[in-house]
Amino acid sequence: MTSAAPSSRPSAAGRVVVGVDGSEPSVRAAVYAAGLARRRRLPLLVVHVTPWATGDDALPLTSPDIAAEFLRSATRLVEAAAATVRDETGWDDVTAGVVDDHPVDGLVALSAEAELVVIGATGASGLPGLLLGSTAGGVVQHARCPVIALPGGAEPAGPDHGPVVAAVDGLPGQEEVLAFAAAEAAGRGARLDVVHAWRDVAVEVALGPYGGLVDWAEVEAGTRQELADLVAPVRERTPDLEIRELVVRDRTVPALREAGTGASLLVLGHRPRRLLPRLGSTTHGVLHRAPCPVAVVPLPEQAADGPAPA
């Protein structure tokens, strides 16, 4: 194991990256990340990101001696987390590093080269199932690679149990969500559940008494066929993978929470908003009461007049 000085950002190229801050959730996230790295045969980078020396958030270090002691403390923290990872998982390809940056900015910068970023529920107020603290939310929103976020109440010690659930919405880019989810399911020896939830309450309200004139069964049948067409290439590429296609007439967020109960992973796509720099309502809603670890796959940005992103 090697350590990186904060002035030299450690390389994340081809690695699984996990951020730690010394809290129990972040150490559990590091152990979980090691399991992912081991399954992929990839190195793991354990980092502690803190703006201790530079920038607007810099700590008021009054002397070089205090600065040096702070660095030593940060290094001990991240190396202790890496040691725990080795002891609990047996995975030795682990590098520890300290990065001087805002936690969100530092992890997002590493995501530009990483294969995967893992983040715990730090900042989530300690409420069971509440995942989206400020750091997790910021990283998910801006990361350049897939991010797996762990809810505070989840027990990720057995990541190979339960199906992998992929949420699709019929918009462009869903192939990337399915590809990531299928690879995860195959690696875990798990079933892949592909879920499409459809129900537009606003449309139903607008139709009012005319809603009875709509053949909702025909709409659902068309939706099932669209889902089957979307999944067909995955079935061809992975004939040994068990795949279920689920069409649920319900609002997206409660449907996905229900589908994720008992799952080992719930996979969503996220499209950045061009005008409003925030998470879409579906991603935000699922992350705030996540029943299991959630993987968020970055998708291409939609045009300004295109459909609302998840």
C-alpha positions in Angstrom: 0.0 0.0 0.0 1.2 3.5 -0.9 0.2 6.9 0.3 -0.1 10.1 -1.7 0.7 13.5 -0.5 -2.2 16.0 -0.9 -0.3 18.1 -3.4 -0.1 15.0 -5.7 -3.5 13.7 -6.6 -3.4 9.9 -6.7 -4.2 8.3 -10.0 -7.7 6.8 -10.3 -7.2 5.4 -13.8 -8.8 1.9 -14.1 -9.6 1.8 -10.4 -12.5 1.5 -8.1 -12.5 4.6 -5.9 -14.0 5.0 -2.5 -14.0 8.1 -0.2 -13.6 7.7 3.5 -13.8 10.2 6.4 -13.2 8.0 9.4 -16.9 7.4 10.0 -18.4 3.9 10.3 -20.5 4.3 7.2 -17.5 5.3 5.1 -15.4 2.4 6.4 -18.3 0.0 5.5 -18.4 1.6 2.1 -14.7 0.9 1.7 -15.2 -2.8 2.5 -18.1 -2.9 0.1 -16.0 -1.2 -2.6 -13.2 -3.8 -2.1 -15.7 -6.6 -2.8 -16.6 -4.8 -6.1 -12.9 -4.3 -7.0 -12.1 -7.9 -6.3 -14.9 -9.2 -8.5 -13.8 -6.9 -11.3 -10.1 -7.7 -10.7 -9.4 -4.0 -10.4 -7.2 -2.1 -7.9 -9.0 -0.1 -5.2 -8.1 3.5 -4.3 -9.2 4.6 -0.8 -9.1 8.3 -0.5 -9.7 10.9 2.2 -10.6 14.2 0.5 -10.5 17.4 2.6 -9.7 21.1 1.8 -7.2 21.3 4.6 -4.6 23.5 2.9 -6.0 25.5 0.0 -9.1 26.9 -1.4 -12.0 28.8 0.2 -12.7 25.9 2.6 -9.1 25.7 3.8 -8.7 25.1 7.6 -6.9 27.9 9.5 -3.6 26.1 10.0 -1.4 28.6 11.8 2.0 26.9 11.4 3.9 24.4 9.2 4.0 22.1 12.2 0.2 22.1 12.6 -0.2 21.5 8.8 2.2 18.6 9.0 0.4 17.1 11.9 -2.9 17.5 10.1 -1.5 15.7 7.1 -0.2 12.9 9.3 -3.6 12.5 10.9 -5.4 12.4 7.5 -2.9 9.8 6.3 -3.4 7.6 9.4 -7.1 7.8 8.9 -7.1 6.7 5.3 -4.4 4.0 5.8 -6.4 2.6 8.8 -9.4 2.3 6.4 -7.3 0.6 3.8 -6.0 -1.8 6.5 -9.5 -2.7 7.5 -10.3 -3.4 3.9 -7.4 -5.8 3.6 -8.2 -7.5 6.9 -11.9 -8.0 6.2 -11.8 -8.9 2.5 -8.3 -10.3 1.8 -8.0 -8.0 -1.2 -4.5 -6.6 -1.3 -4.5 -4.4 -4.4 -5.3 -1.3 -2.3 -3.8 2.2 -2.5 -4.5 4.9 0.1 -4.3 8.6 -0.7 -5.0 12.1 0.8 -6.5 14.7 -1.6 -6.6 18.4 -0.8 -9.9 19.5 -2.3 -13.6 19.9 -1.5 -14.9 16.4 -1.0 -17.4 16.6 -3.9 -14.9 18.3 -6.3 -12.2 15.9 -5.4 -14.2 12.7 -5.9 -15.8 14.1 -9.1 -12.3 14.8 -10.4 -11.2 11.3 -9.7 -14.3 10.0 -11.4 -13.1 11.3 -14.7 -10.5 8.4 -14.8 -12.1 5.8 -12.4 -14.1 2.8 -13.4 -16.4 3.2 -10.5 -16.9 5.4 -7.4 -18.4 4.2 -4.2 -19.6 6.5 -1.5 -21.3 5.9 1.9 -24.1 7.7 3.6 -22.0 10.3 5.4 -24.0 13.5 5.8 -27.3 11.7 5.7 -28.3 12.7 9.3 -28.0 9.1 10.5 -31.6 8.2 9.5 -32.0 4.6 8.3 -32.4 4.4 4.5 -31.6 8.1 4.1 -28.8 8.3 1.7 -28.5 11.7 0.0 -26.2 13.8 2.2 -24.5 16.8 0.5 -21.4 14.9 -0.5 -23.2 11.8 -1.9 -25.7 14.0 -3.7 -23.0 16.2 -5.2 -20.9 13.3 -6.4 -23.9 11.4 -7.9 -24.9 14.6 -9.7 -21.6 15.4 -11.4 -19.6 12.1 -11.6 -18.2 11.1 -14.9 -18.4 7.4 -14.2 -21.0 5.2 -12.4 -21.4 5.8 -8.7 -22.7 3.3 -6.2 -24.1 5.0 -3.1 -24.9 3.0 0.1 -27.9 4.0 2.3 -27.3 4.4 6.0 -29.5 1.5 6.9 -28.2 -1.0 4.4 -26.0 -3.9 5.3 -23.7 -4.4 2.3 -21.7 -7.2 3.7 -23.4 -9.7 1.4 -23.5 -7.9 -2.0 -24.1 -11.1 -4.0 -27.5 -11.8 -2.5 -30.7 -10.7 -4.1 -31.5 -9.6 -7.7 -30.0 -6.6 -9.5 -32.8 -4.2 -10.5 -32.4 -2.0 -13.5 -34.8 0.9 -13.9 -35.5 2.0 -17.5 -37.8 4.7 -18.8 -37.7 4.3 -22.6 -35.6 7.4 -23.2 -32.2 7.4 -25.0 -29.3 6.0 -23.1 -31.1 3.1 -21.4 -28.7 0.6 -23.1 -25.9 1.9 -20.8 -28.1 1.3 -17.7 -28.9 -2.2 -18.9 -25.3 -3.0 -19.8 -24.0 -2.0 -16.3 -26.9 -3.8 -14.5 -26.4 -7.0 -16.6 -22.6 -7.0 -15.9 -23.4 -6.6 -12.2 -25.9 -9.4 -12.2 -23.7 -11.8 -14.1 -20.7 -11.0 -11.8 -22.9 -11.7 -8.7 -24.6 -14.8 -10.1 -27.9 -12.9 -9.6 -31.1 -12.5 -11.5 -31.6 -9.2 -13.4 -35.0 -7.5 -13.0 -35.7 -4.8 -15.6 -38.4 -2.5 -14.3 -40.4 0.1 -16.2 -42.9 2.0 -14.1 -45.5 4.0 -16.0 -48.2 6.2 -14.6 -48.6 9.9 -15.4 -50.9 11.2 -12.6 -51.0 14.6 -14.2 -52.3 13.2 -17.5 -54.9 11.1 -15.6 -56.1 14.2 -13.7 -56.2 16.2 -16.9 -58.3 13.6 -18.6 -60.8 13.6 -15.8 -64.0 11.8 -16.7 -62.5 11.1 -20.2 -60.0 8.7 -18.6 -62.4 5.9 -19.0 -62.2 6.3 -22.8 -58.5 5.4 -22.8 -57.7 1.7 -23.4 -55.1 1.5 -20.6 -54.7 -2.3 -21.2 -53.6 -1.5 -24.7 -51.2 1.2 -23.4 -49.7 -1.3 -21.0 -49.4 -4.0 -23.7 -47.5 -1.5 -25.9 -45.2 -0.7 -23.0 -44.5 -4.4 -22.4 -43.5 -4.8 -26.0 -41.2 -1.8 -25.9 -39.5 -3.2 -22.8 -39.2 -6.6 -24.5 -37.5 -5.0 -27.5 -35.2 -3.0 -25.3 -34.1 -6.1 -23.3 -33.8 -8.5 -26.3 -30.2 -7.5 -27.1 -29.2 -8.2 -23.5 -30.8 -11.6 -23.6 -28.8 -12.4 -26.8 -25.5 -11.2 -25.3 -26.0 -13.0 -22.0 -28.0 -16.2 -22.7 -27.1 -17.7 -19.3 -28.4 -14.6 -17.3 -31.9 -15.0 -15.8 -33.8 -11.8 -16.7 -37.3 -10.8 -15.6 -39.2 -7.9 -17.3 -41.5 -6.0 -15.0 -44.0 -3.4 -16.1 -45.6 -1.6 -13.2 -48.4 0.8 -13.4 -47.3 3.1 -10.6 -45.4 6.3 -10.0 -41.7 5.7 -10.7 -40.2 6.4 -7.2 -42.5 4.2 -5.1 -42.4 1.5 -7.8 -38.5 1.5 -7.7 -38.4 1.5 -4.0 -40.7 -1.5 -3.9 -38.6 -3.3 -6.6 -35.4 -2.5 -4.7 -36.6 -4.1 -1.5 -34.5 -7.3 -1.1 -32.3 -6.4 -4.1 -28.6 -6.4 -4.0 -28.4 -3.3 -6.2 -30.7 -0.9 -7.9 -29.4 0.7 -11.1 -30.6 4.1 -12.4 -29.5 6.4 -15.1 -28.9 10.1 -14.5 -29.0 12.8 -17.1 -27.6 16.2 -16.2 -30.0 19.1 -16.4 -28.8 21.9 -18.7 -30.5 24.7 -17.0 -31.0 23.5 -13.4 -27.9 22.0 -11.8 -29.6 19.4 -9.6 -30.6 15.8 -9.5 -33.7 14.8 -11.4 -36.8 13.9 -9.4 -36.6 10.2 -9.8 -32.9 9.9 -8.9 -33.4 12.3 -6.0 -36.6 10.5 -4.7 -35.0 7.0 -4.9 -31.8 8.0 -3.2 -33.6 9.7 -0.3 -35.2 6.4 0.8 -33.1 3.8 -0.8 -33.9 0.2 0.3 -30.5 -1.1 -1.0 -27.3 0.1 -2.6 -28.0 2.3 -5.6 -25.8 2.6 -8.7 -26.3 5.8 -10.8 -25.0 5.6 -14.4 -24.3 9.0 -16.0 -26.1 9.3 -19.3 -25.8 11.8 -22.2 -27.3 15.2 -21.6 -30.8 15.7 -23.1 -31.5 18.7 -25.3 -33.0 21.7 -23.5 -36.4 20.9 -25.0 -36.2 17.2 -24.6 -37.8 15.0 -22.0 -37.2 15.6 -18.3 -34.2 13.5 -17.1 -34.5 11.0 -14.3 
